[in-house]
Amino acid sequence: RMPTTLLGMVDASVGIKVATNYHRKNGVGAFHSPLHTYVDPSFLRTLPTADVLSGVGEMMKAALVH
């Protein structure tokens, strides 16, 4: 995994679901822990404000759930 958005980085750090859209969203999938997740913070400088705020919301959700 190599997420490029803040939401993706947060989700990749706690999520283990892998899926693809087939006939519906996440129609085919499994639970699989990745061997590695690479996070490159330089991608964050390229994000619009709305995407950063979406990632902050994902962080708050992860903190509440975990």
C-alpha positions as CSV (number, residue, x, y, z in Angstrom):
1,R,0.0,0.0,0.0
2,M,1.1,3.5,-0.7
3,P,-1.7,6.0,0.0
4,T,-1.5,9.5,-1.3
5,T,-4.2,11.3,0.7
6,L,-4.5,11.9,4.4
7,L,-7.7,9.9,4.5
8,G,-6.0,7.1,2.7
9,M,-3.0,7.2,5.0
10,V,-5.1,7.0,8.1
11,D,-7.3,4.3,6.7
12,A,-4.3,2.2,5.6
13,S,-2.8,2.5,9.0
14,V,-5.8,0.8,10.7
15,G,-7.7,-1.0,7.9
16,I,-7.1,-4.5,6.7
17,K,-10.0,-4.8,4.2
18,V,-9.1,-5.2,0.6
19,A,-11.9,-5.0,-2.0
20,T,-12.9,-4.1,-5.5
21,N,-16.1,-2.8,-6.8
22,Y,-17.9,-5.6,-8.6
23,H,-21.6,-5.2,-9.3
24,R,-21.7,-3.0,-6.2
25,K,-19.3,-1.1,-4.0
26,N,-16.8,-3.5,-2.4
27,G,-18.6,-6.4,-4.1
28,V,-15.6,-8.7,-3.9
29,G,-13.2,-8.5,-1.0
30,A,-11.3,-10.1,1.9
31,F,-9.5,-9.2,5.1
32,H,-5.8,-9.2,4.7
33,S,-3.1,-7.4,6.7
34,P,-0.6,-5.8,4.4
35,L,3.1,-6.6,4.8
36,H,4.0,-2.9,4.5
37,T,2.3,0.5,4.3
38,Y,4.4,3.3,2.9
39,V,3.5,6.8,3.9
40,D,5.2,9.7,2.1
41,P,4.1,13.0,3.8
42,S,5.3,15.0,0.7
43,F,2.0,14.0,-1.0
44,L,0.1,16.0,1.7
45,R,1.4,19.3,0.4
46,T,-0.5,18.7,-2.9
47,L,-3.9,18.2,-1.4
48,P,-6.8,20.7,-1.5
49,T,-8.1,21.9,1.9
50,A,-11.2,19.7,1.6
51,D,-9.2,16.6,1.3
52,V,-7.1,17.5,4.3
53,L,-10.3,18.1,6.3
54,S,-11.6,14.8,5.2
55,G,-8.5,13.1,6.5
56,V,-8.8,14.9,9.8
57,G,-12.3,13.6,10.1
58,E,-11.0,10.1,9.4
59,M,-8.4,10.5,12.2
60,M,-11.1,11.5,14.7
61,K,-13.3,8.6,13.6
62,A,-10.4,6.2,14.1
63,A,-9.6,7.6,17.5
64,L,-13.2,7.2,18.6
65,V,-13.6,3.6,17.3
66,H,-10.2,2.3,18.5
